[in-house]
Amino acid sequence: MARQNFAHRSGVKVHVCRQHGVWFDDEETLEDLVEWVKSGGLAAAREEQRDEESHNERIKARLARERLDGSFDPAEEWPF
């Protein structure tokens, strides 16, 4: 079981087990998480994740294009 920040940005620490799910230290932790979700935190985290995935897909597409046309230079420094 690993302790981590829920949704990587909530500030609420939870215990996560791949087999058994998410565990809270106490009722206050759950209440803090519910307040974070109600305030729009989860929606913002999901939007940020979608933006990051979209960015990664654009990078993959660019890499694929450059490999196909031979212009890929691994020594080139990319602005990430």
Secondary structure, DSSP 8 states (H G I E B T S, - for coil): -EEEEGGGTSS-EEEEETTTEEE-SSHHHHHHHHHHHHTTHHHHHHHHHHHHHHHHHHHHHHHHHHHHHT---TTS----
